[in-house]
Amino acid sequence: MGRPQTQITEGRTIDAKIQISIDVIDLDEALDLARASAHAGVDWLEVGTPLLLAEGLHAVRAFRSAFPDTPIVVDLKTMDGAGLEAEMMFKAGGDMVVVMGQAHDASIIEQVKMAKRYGKQVMCDVMLCPDKPGRARQAQDMGVDFIIVHTGFDERNMIPGLSPLDDLEDVLAAVDIPVQAVGGLSVPQAIETLALGAEIVVFGAPLVISGKEFKAADPNFDRQLREIVQQVRDA
């Protein structure tokens, strides 16, 4: 079965990618989840921020060794030292790194420069930006490759009801580069982002980790993920 195609403008379709956020803090557990994800048909693997903090470059190297042909996203959430941090992750095997939209323009520019040097890519996370569509457009103009519309873990646990879907359509209208939405979405909501125009569907909490701690959410993760991937492929 082919990739799901999402209509984004009249007469034009895009091929959606499926990304899984691995946010557990134990490397062996993370690799097990990643293997199950790859087996289920996930396209991109994300070394999540908690895993990166726990295991550092070792996690990126381990993912690259275990999955030599799979694109790896490294969720740095960089606010400063963006060029150096990106270079470290690219050398370790990462393909995409994340800079925060709240960072200074200089940080976004430096990360983009480093990505171009290594033939890699940059995602800009507009979490907490006062004007998410405006900042997304600025980041696009500075050369980033993807925009992340993100409602944070702490933010959504403190304020129930917040969702990246609140901002997704406005951000999509502001940019021409691929967009993803993340942060506490249910499986149907995550798949809905494709119908709205997102080009990457991301599964993280509560599918991969629990909503309250950085541990695997479901002992039946393998079966559940295969079913979800099939839903996306059939969309």
FENKALIN-V380179 format. One record per residue. RES is the residue in one small letter. PHI is phi as a letter, one per 30 degrees, with the letter a starting at -180 (* if undefined). OMEGA is omega as a letter, one per 20 degrees, with the letter a starting at -180 (none if undefined). D_LAST is the distance of its C-alpha to the last C-alpha in Angstrom with 1 decimal. Layout:
res->{RES/RES}
phi->{PHI/PHI}
omega->{OMEGA/OMEGA}
d_last->{D_LAST/D_LAST}
This chain:
res->{m/g/r/p/q/t/q/i/t/e/g/r/t/i/d/a/k/i/q/i/s/i/d/v/i/d/l/d/e/a/l/d/l/a/r/a/s/a/h/a/g/v/d/w/l/e/v/g/t/p/l/l/l/a/e/g/l/h/a/v/r/a/f/r/s/a/f/p/d/t/p/i/v/v/d/l/k/t/m/d/g/a/g/l/e/a/e/m/m/f/k/a/g/g/d/m/v/v/v/m/g/q/a/h/d/a/s/i/i/e/q/v/k/m/a/k/r/y/g/k/q/v/m/c/d/v/m/l/c/p/d/k/p/g/r/a/r/q/a/q/d/m/g/v/d/f/i/i/v/h/t/g/f/d/e/r/n/m/i/p/g/l/s/p/l/d/d/l/e/d/v/l/a/a/v/d/i/p/v/q/a/v/g/g/l/s/v/p/q/a/i/e/t/l/a/l/g/a/e/i/v/v/f/g/a/p/l/v/i/s/g/k/e/f/k/a/a/d/p/n/f/d/r/q/l/r/e/i/v/q/q/v/r/d/a}
phi->{*/d/d/d/c/c/d/c/b/e/i/b/b/b/c/d/c/c/c/c/c/c/c/d/c/c/d/d/d/d/d/d/d/d/d/d/d/d/d/d/j/d/d/b/c/c/d/d/e/e/d/d/d/d/b/h/d/e/d/d/d/d/d/d/d/d/b/d/c/c/e/c/c/c/d/d/h/d/c/a/h/d/d/d/d/d/e/e/d/d/d/d/k/d/c/b/b/c/c/d/d/d/d/d/e/e/d/d/d/d/d/d/e/d/d/d/d/c/i/c/b/b/c/c/c/c/e/i/d/e/b/d/d/d/d/d/d/d/d/e/d/d/j/d/c/b/c/c/c/b/c/d/e/d/e/d/d/d/b/e/j/d/a/d/d/d/c/e/d/d/d/e/d/d/b/c/c/d/b/b/b/b/k/i/d/d/e/d/d/d/d/e/e/d/d/d/k/d/c/b/c/c/c/b/d/c/d/d/c/d/d/b/a/d/b/e/d/b/d/c/e/e/d/d/d/e/d/d/e/d/d/d/d/d/d}
omega->{a/r/r/r/a/r/a/r/a/r/a/r/r/r/a/r/r/a/r/r/a/a/r/a/r/a/r/r/r/r/r/r/r/r/r/a/r/r/a/r/r/a/a/r/r/r/a/a/r/r/r/r/a/a/r/a/r/a/a/r/a/r/a/r/a/a/a/a/a/r/a/r/r/a/a/a/a/r/a/a/a/r/r/a/r/a/r/a/r/r/r/r/r/r/a/r/a/r/a/r/r/r/r/r/a/a/r/a/a/r/r/r/a/r/r/a/a/a/a/a/a/r/r/a/a/r/r/r/a/r/a/r/a/r/r/r/r/r/r/a/r/r/r/a/a/r/r/r/a/r/a/a/a/a/a/r/r/a/a/r/r/a/r/r/r/a/a/a/r/r/r/a/a/a/r/a/a/a/r/r/a/r/r/a/r/r/r/r/r/r/r/a/r/r/r/r/r/a/r/r/a/r/r/r/j/a/a/r/r/a/a/a/a/r/r/a/a/r/r/a/a/a/a/a/r/r/a/r/r/r/r/a/a/a/none}
d_last->{11.4/10.7/9.2/5.9/7.7/8.3/11.2/14.1/17.1/18.0/17.9/16.4/13.1/12.7/11.4/10.1/12.3/12.3/15.7/17.7/20.8/23.7/26.2/28.5/32.1/33.2/32.5/32.5/30.0/27.8/28.0/27.1/23.9/23.2/23.8/21.5/18.8/19.5/19.7/16.2/14.8/14.9/15.9/18.4/20.9/22.7/26.3/26.3/29.4/31.0/30.8/32.2/35.0/35.8/35.8/35.9/35.8/36.1/32.5/31.3/33.6/32.5/28.8/29.7/32.0/29.5/26.5/28.3/25.4/22.7/22.6/24.2/24.0/27.2/27.1/30.7/30.6/33.6/36.0/39.0/40.1/36.8/37.9/39.6/36.8/34.3/36.7/37.2/33.5/33.0/36.1/34.8/31.6/29.1/26.9/25.9/28.0/27.7/30.4/30.7/30.7/33.8/35.6/38.3/37.4/39.5/37.2/34.1/36.2/37.6/34.4/33.0/36.3/36.0/32.4/33.7/36.6/34.5/31.7/29.2/27.1/27.3/25.0/26.6/26.0/27.0/27.5/30.6/31.2/32.9/31.2/27.7/26.8/30.3/30.4/27.0/28.5/31.7/29.9/28.1/31.6/33.0/30.7/28.0/24.8/22.2/22.4/21.6/21.5/22.8/24.4/26.9/27.5/30.9/30.1/27.5/29.7/32.6/30.9/28.4/25.7/25.3/21.8/20.5/18.4/21.9/22.4/19.1/19.1/22.8/22.5/19.7/22.2/25.0/23.8/22.5/21.6/18.3/17.9/16.6/17.1/18.7/21.0/20.7/17.1/15.7/12.5/10.8/12.7/11.7/8.0/9.4/11.3/8.8/8.8/12.5/12.9/13.2/12.8/13.2/11.6/14.7/15.5/19.2/21.2/21.0/18.8/21.0/24.2/25.8/26.0/29.7/30.6/29.5/29.1/26.3/24.7/24.0/25.9/22.9/20.9/20.2/18.7/16.8/15.2/14.3/12.5/10.6/9.9/8.6/6.2/5.1/5.6/3.8/0.0}
